[in-house]
Amino acid sequence: MNKESSKTIVFITGAFVSNSCWDEWRIFFEGEGYTTLAPPWPAKDGAANDLRQTQPNSCIAALRLENLTNYFDEFVRQLPEKPILIGHSMGGLITQILLERELAAAGVAIHSLQPQGVFTFKFSFYKAGRGPLGFFTSAKKSFLMSFKQWQYAFTNGMSYEEQKEGYYKYLIPESKLVVRDAISKAAKVDFKKPHAPLLFIAGSNDNFIPAALNYANYKKYKHTGSITDYKEFEGRNHFVLGQPTWKENADFIAHWIEQLPTGK
């Protein structure tokens, strides 16, 4: 399936971080001639520091994946053209679901959370996700990642100063329920259905969403008439959007989009 011509990009933020993580990406793609939008999640419209002060936040704690997906569904439907969706982590999963709904001209899933039925046996995936899932804690309270958890799950391999800067600049409270929903039917994708072009971006150093998980997700897509591509970058962790190498990823994505054939 070819890409429909579109000059609008919607960035879909993942869990645990503010939508301001896309600020430099928006500047880059606007320089490439795109109109960009990076809407905050419901209950997360505010500066990261201000949102951290609300912990525990009952409104954030109540977020569910189905409602979140429908929120972005409605947002996209109101645009004058089908956008290109670029999502990170949970945003990558939502990107896949919205492509299945035929709401996008193309999609990019960066270190994407897996749809239902995709698995990995990598220990780091379970270690990084244990705290956010919080199965033995109250789901009525939002989860705020500790700095130690952030170092392992997001910024492994980076300097202490870089880790600390990212933590205070972007980290916000999260819903335990929305993370748990990733293993429910709310995360289901029909891999056999025709879809707009889809690119998976993975990172060799990602503890939270290992490259093997992204590759397994990519391999699930079965429709031979639809463009589905995969690229793994060396040295990228889950903080890929804020690593010093982010522009290399953005350049690759921009080139991939421009090289897609247009028209239905």
C-alpha positions as CSV (number, residue, x, y, z in Angstrom):
1,M,0.0,0.0,0.0
2,N,1.4,3.4,-1.0
3,K,1.7,6.5,1.2
4,E,-1.0,9.1,0.7
5,S,0.6,12.5,0.2
6,S,0.7,14.4,3.5
7,K,2.6,17.3,5.0
8,T,1.2,16.9,8.5
9,I,3.0,15.0,11.3
10,V,1.4,14.1,14.6
11,F,3.9,13.0,17.3
12,I,2.4,10.5,19.8
13,T,4.2,10.6,23.1
14,G,4.9,7.4,25.1
15,A,4.3,6.7,28.8
16,F,6.2,8.3,31.7
17,V,7.4,11.5,29.8
18,S,6.0,14.9,28.8
19,N,5.1,15.7,25.2
20,S,7.8,18.3,25.3
21,C,10.2,15.4,24.5
22,W,9.2,16.2,20.8
23,D,10.2,19.8,20.8
24,E,13.5,19.4,18.9
25,W,11.9,16.9,16.6
26,R,9.1,19.3,15.8
27,I,11.7,22.0,14.9
28,F,13.6,19.5,12.7
29,F,10.5,18.3,10.7
30,E,9.1,21.8,10.4
31,G,12.4,22.7,8.8
32,E,11.7,19.9,6.3
33,G,8.4,21.5,5.4
34,Y,5.9,19.7,7.6
35,T,3.2,21.0,9.9
36,T,3.7,19.2,13.2
37,L,1.6,18.6,16.3
38,A,2.4,16.9,19.6
39,P,-0.7,16.8,21.7
40,P,-0.3,16.0,25.4
41,W,-2.1,13.0,26.8
42,P,-5.4,13.8,28.7
43,A,-4.6,15.0,32.2
44,K,-0.9,15.7,31.2
45,D,-1.1,19.2,29.7
46,G,1.5,21.0,31.7
47,A,5.2,21.3,32.4
48,A,6.9,18.1,33.6
49,N,8.0,19.7,36.9
50,D,4.4,20.9,37.6
51,L,3.0,17.5,36.9
52,R,5.5,15.8,39.2
53,Q,4.2,18.0,42.0
54,T,0.7,16.4,41.6
55,Q,2.0,12.9,42.4
56,P,-0.1,10.9,43.2
57,N,-2.5,12.2,40.5
58,S,-5.9,10.4,40.4
59,C,-6.8,11.8,36.9
60,I,-3.6,10.3,35.4
61,A,-4.1,7.1,37.4
62,A,-7.5,6.6,35.8
63,L,-6.1,6.7,32.2
64,R,-6.8,3.5,30.1
65,L,-5.3,2.5,26.8
66,E,-8.7,2.2,25.0
67,N,-9.6,5.8,26.0
68,L,-6.2,7.1,25.2
69,T,-6.3,5.5,21.7
70,N,-9.8,6.9,21.1
71,Y,-8.5,10.4,22.2
72,F,-5.8,10.3,19.5
73,D,-8.3,8.8,17.1
74,E,-10.6,11.8,17.5
75,F,-7.7,14.2,17.4
76,V,-6.5,12.8,14.0
77,R,-10.0,12.7,12.5
78,Q,-10.3,16.5,13.0
79,L,-7.3,17.3,10.9
80,P,-7.7,18.5,7.3
81,E,-5.6,15.6,5.9
82,K,-4.5,12.1,7.1
83,P,-1.3,12.8,9.0
84,I,2.0,10.9,9.2
85,L,2.0,9.4,12.7
86,I,5.3,9.2,14.6
87,G,5.0,7.5,18.0
88,H,7.4,6.5,20.7
89,S,6.9,3.5,23.0
90,M,3.3,3.5,24.0
91,G,2.8,6.0,21.2
92,G,4.2,3.5,18.8
93,L,1.6,1.0,19.8
94,I,-1.1,3.7,19.4
95,T,0.4,4.5,16.0
96,Q,-0.1,0.8,14.9
97,I,-3.7,0.8,16.1
98,L,-4.5,4.0,14.2
99,L,-2.9,2.7,11.1
100,E,-5.2,-0.4,11.3
101,R,-8.1,2.1,11.5
102,E,-6.9,3.7,8.3
103,L,-6.4,7.1,9.9
104,A,-2.8,7.8,8.8
105,A,-0.9,8.3,5.5
106,A,2.1,6.5,7.1
107,G,3.4,5.6,10.5
108,V,6.7,5.3,12.4
109,A,6.9,3.3,15.6
110,I,10.0,4.2,17.5
111,H,11.0,1.6,20.2
112,S,7.3,0.6,20.2
113,L,5.5,-1.1,23.0
114,Q,4.2,-4.4,21.7
115,P,0.7,-5.2,20.6
116,Q,-1.2,-8.1,22.2
117,G,0.4,-11.4,21.4
118,V,4.0,-10.2,20.8
119,F,6.5,-11.4,23.3
120,T,10.2,-11.3,24.3
121,F,12.2,-13.4,26.8
122,K,14.7,-10.6,27.4
123,F,15.1,-10.2,31.2
124,S,15.6,-6.4,30.9
125,F,12.1,-6.0,29.6
126,Y,10.6,-7.6,32.7
127,K,12.9,-5.8,35.1
128,A,12.2,-2.4,33.5
129,G,8.5,-3.0,33.5
130,R,8.0,-4.4,36.9
131,G,7.7,-1.1,38.7
132,P,5.3,0.6,36.3
133,L,3.0,-2.4,36.2
134,G,2.8,-2.3,40.0
135,F,0.6,-5.4,40.2
136,F,0.8,-5.5,44.0
137,T,0.1,-1.7,44.5
138,S,-3.0,0.4,44.2
139,A,-4.0,1.3,40.7
140,K,-5.8,4.4,42.1
141,K,-2.5,6.0,42.6
142,S,-0.3,7.1,39.7
143,F,3.3,5.8,39.4
144,L,6.3,8.0,39.4
145,M,9.5,6.4,38.2
146,S,12.4,6.7,40.6
147,F,15.7,8.1,39.3
148,K,17.3,4.6,39.7
149,Q,14.5,3.1,37.6
150,W,14.9,5.9,35.1
151,Q,18.6,5.1,34.8
152,Y,17.9,1.5,34.0
153,A,14.7,1.7,31.9
154,F,15.4,4.9,29.9
155,T,18.9,6.3,30.1
156,N,21.3,3.3,30.5
157,G,24.7,4.0,29.0
158,M,24.4,7.8,29.4
159,S,26.4,10.0,31.8
160,Y,25.0,10.7,35.2
161,E,24.5,14.4,34.3
162,E,22.7,13.5,31.1
163,Q,20.5,11.1,33.0
164,K,19.7,13.7,35.7
165,E,18.9,16.4,33.1
166,G,16.5,14.1,31.2
167,Y,14.8,13.0,34.4
168,Y,13.9,16.5,35.6
169,K,13.2,17.8,32.2
170,Y,10.7,15.1,31.0
171,L,9.6,12.6,33.7
172,I,6.0,12.8,34.8
173,P,3.6,10.5,36.7
174,E,2.0,7.6,34.9
175,S,-1.1,5.4,35.0
176,K,-0.4,1.8,36.1
177,L,-3.6,0.8,34.3
178,V,-2.6,2.1,30.9
179,V,0.7,0.1,31.2
180,R,-1.2,-3.0,32.2
181,D,-3.6,-2.6,29.3
182,A,-0.8,-3.2,26.9
183,I,-1.3,-7.0,27.5
184,S,-5.1,-6.7,27.0
185,K,-7.4,-6.7,24.0
186,A,-7.1,-2.9,24.0
187,A,-3.6,-3.5,22.5
188,K,-4.8,-5.9,19.7
189,V,-3.7,-5.3,16.1
190,D,-4.8,-7.2,13.0
191,F,-1.5,-8.0,11.4
192,K,-3.1,-9.4,8.3
193,K,-5.0,-6.3,7.4
194,P,-3.7,-3.9,4.6
195,H,-2.1,-0.8,6.2
196,A,-0.4,2.4,5.3
197,P,3.4,2.3,5.2
198,L,4.9,1.5,8.6
199,L,8.5,1.8,9.8
200,F,9.8,0.3,13.0
201,I,12.8,1.9,14.7
202,A,14.6,-0.1,17.3
203,G,17.7,0.5,19.5
204,S,20.4,-2.0,20.4
205,N,20.7,-0.7,24.0
206,D,17.1,-0.3,24.9
207,N,16.4,-2.2,28.2
208,F,12.7,-1.2,28.3
209,I,11.7,-2.2,24.8
210,P,14.5,-4.5,23.5
211,A,15.2,-4.5,19.8
212,A,14.2,-8.2,19.7
213,L,10.7,-7.2,20.7
214,N,10.5,-4.6,18.0
215,Y,11.7,-7.1,15.4
216,A,9.2,-9.7,16.6
217,N,6.5,-7.0,16.3
218,Y,7.7,-6.1,12.7
219,K,7.7,-9.8,11.7
220,K,4.1,-10.2,12.8
221,Y,2.8,-8.1,9.9
222,K,1.7,-10.4,7.1
223,H,0.1,-8.3,4.4
224,T,2.6,-8.5,1.5
225,G,1.0,-5.6,-0.4
226,S,1.7,-3.2,2.5
227,I,5.1,-1.5,3.1
228,T,6.5,-2.6,6.4
229,D,10.2,-1.7,7.2
230,Y,12.6,-2.2,10.1
231,K,15.7,-0.3,11.2
232,E,17.9,-0.9,14.3
233,F,20.2,1.8,15.5
234,E,23.3,0.9,17.4
235,G,23.7,2.4,20.9
236,R,20.2,3.8,21.3
237,N,18.4,3.3,24.6
238,H,14.8,4.1,25.4
239,F,15.6,7.8,25.8
240,V,16.2,7.7,22.0
241,L,14.3,11.0,21.4
242,G,16.6,12.9,23.7
243,Q,19.9,11.2,23.1
244,P,22.6,13.3,21.4
245,T,22.2,11.0,18.4
246,W,18.4,11.9,18.0
247,K,19.0,13.8,14.7
248,E,20.4,10.7,13.0
249,N,17.2,8.9,13.7
250,A,15.1,11.9,12.6
251,D,17.1,12.1,9.3
252,F,16.5,8.5,8.6
253,I,12.8,8.8,9.2
254,A,12.5,11.9,7.0
255,H,14.3,10.2,4.2
256,W,12.1,7.1,4.6
257,I,9.0,9.2,4.4
258,E,10.2,11.1,1.3
259,Q,11.2,7.9,-0.5
260,L,7.7,6.3,-0.1
261,P,5.6,6.0,-3.3
262,T,2.6,8.3,-3.2
263,G,-1.0,7.6,-4.2
264,K,-3.4,4.8,-3.2
